[in-house]
Amino acid sequence: MEPYRYCPRCGASLQVLPHAGRDRDACITEGCGFVHWNNPLPVLAAVVEYEDKLLLARNAAWPEKMFALVTGFLERDETPELGVARELKEETNLDTESVSLIGVYEFMRKNELIIAYHVKATGTIELSEELAEYRLVAPEKVRIWSAGTGFAVADWLQARGYPVQFFDRQTGEDIPDPRRPTDFRRLDASLQ
């Protein structure tokens, strides 16, 4: 996302100023006080269980062989559970039978916070124009990408006793499990 250059309230140029422990784009016009916090956007992700397999989808804008979870933005006045069911219906035409939270995951590259759910689905798959194709994969055969929604898939698989194997999208090589850092010393550096 392009950084804000002008205040959306008064139109003045924004300045980079220290605010709440970080540099932020802020308006210095008297009486305005706008601060662009640039907080992460909430994104919903569905680990879709359909006919005892996991549904992985390829976005129409992605390269061939790149598949991931069905995702979408949370809408205003919508609970995350209803939002993930809506996204699944919009993108695949599947009906949601049940929804349960898997976890919450960072996706810093896109400044998003992923709220991931396990969704049991029924119906007939009909893809929206957003999706180019889908695959149904047996859980024990899933190889996991090492970012964003991949961590949700890993947690879902591990909770059910399935093997967890990550791979590098660039090389296709298997890699060690990169989930959740245990060294929280980075917190001090991020606050400076």
N, C-alpha and C positions, 0 to 999 in steps of 0.2 A: 504494500500500500504506500502510495506517495505521502510524504510527510505534509502536514498542514503548513501552508505558507501564510495564510490570512485567517483572521479570526472569523468564525462562522456567525458570530453575534453582531460585531460592529464593522467588520471589513478591514480593520487595521492589520499591519504586518505583525506576525508573531515573532517573539524573541525567545531564544533558548535561555532559560533561567533555572537556577537550582530551586527545586520545590519538593518538599516531602522526601528529601534524601536522594533525589535524582535530578538530572537535567531534563526539563520538560519544555515543550513549546507552550508559551503563555502570552496572553495579551497584556500589555502594559498601559492600555488606555484607561484613564481614570473612570471609575464606575463600572467598568466591564468585568475584569477579573477572570475571563475564560482561561482554563488550563486544559490542554489536550493530554489526557492521562495515557492514551494509547494502550489501554488494557486489552488482554486477549479476548477474542470472541468465542462464545460457547458453540461448539460443534457437536452434533449427536452422531454416534456411530453404532451400527447394528452388526453384531456377530449373529448372522441369520442361520438358524437351524431349520432346514427344509428337507423333508423326506430323509431324515437321519444323516444329512450331509450339510456342510457349510457352503453357503452361497457367497461367492466372490464375484465382484463385478469390475468391468473395465470401463472407465469414463471415456466418453467419445473423444476427448482431447488428449488422452494418454497414448503412449506407444503400445504396439502390440505386445502381448505377453505380460503386461503390467496390470495386475488385478489387486483389488483391496476390498474393504468393507463398503457397504452402502452408508453414506454420510450425508449430512445436511445441517444447515444452520437452524438453531432454535428460533422460533417465531415469537413475536410479542404476544403476551397473554396465553401462552401455551406451556403446559408442563413438559419436562423432558421426555417422560414416558409417552405422552400423546404425540409429541414431536417426532420421536423415532418411529412410531407407528405410521404417522403421516408420511414421513420421508420414504419409508419402505413401500407404502401404497403408491405414492407418486412415481417412484422410480422403477418398481418391479411389478406393480399391481397385486402384490401378495397381501393377504390379510394377517394381522397380528393376532396370535392366539394367547401369548403371554410375553411379558417383558420383565427382566430382572437386571439390576445394576451389576456390572462387572467392575468398573472403576473409573477413575478420572486420570487423564494423561496429558502431559504437556506436548505441544507441537510448536516449539519456539520458532522454527523456520517460517511459519505462516502466522505467528502471533495468535494461536488458537489454543483453546483448552477443550480437549475431547472428553465428552461424557459418553462412555461406552456401555451398551446394554446387550444382553443375550436376548434374542427375539426368536421365539418359535413361531413359524409362519406356515400358512396353508394357502391354497388357491392355485391359480395358473399364472406362470411367469409371463409377463408382457413388459418388455423394457421401454422406458421413456426415451426421448431423444437425447437425454444426458448420458445414457449408457450405450456402449457399442456392443457388448456381449457379456455373458456370465459363464461361470463354471460352478459345478457342484462337486465338492471335494470331500472325500472321507476325512474325518477329523485326524486320524492317525497318519494321513499323507500330507498334511499341510506343512509347508515350509514358510517360515515367518520372516517378514521384512523387519528391519531393525529401526523402526521409527514410528511415531504416532500410533495409529490403529493396530500396528503389528504387536505392540505390547499388550493390548487388550485381548487379541487372539491368543497370545502366549499364556496370559493369566487364565483365560477361559479353558484352554486345553489342559494346563497344569492342574487346575482345580478338579478336573475330571479324570486325571490319571493318564492322559495322553502324552506322547513324547513331544518335547518342545525343541525345535531346531530352527535357529535363525540363519538367514543367508544375507549376503551383501548384494544389493541390487545392481551394483556396477559390474561385479565380477561373476556373480552367481555362486561364489564359494560359500561353504558353510562357515559360520563364525561363532565364537563363544556368546553366551547369553549376555546381552548388554543392559538388562533391565535394572532400574532403580539404583542410583548411587547410594553408597553407604557413607561416603565422605562428605559431611555437611560443612566443612571448612570453607567451601565455595560461597556459602551464604554471606560470610563477612566481606568477601571481595565484591559481591553483587550489590551490597549496600553502600559501598564507598564511591 
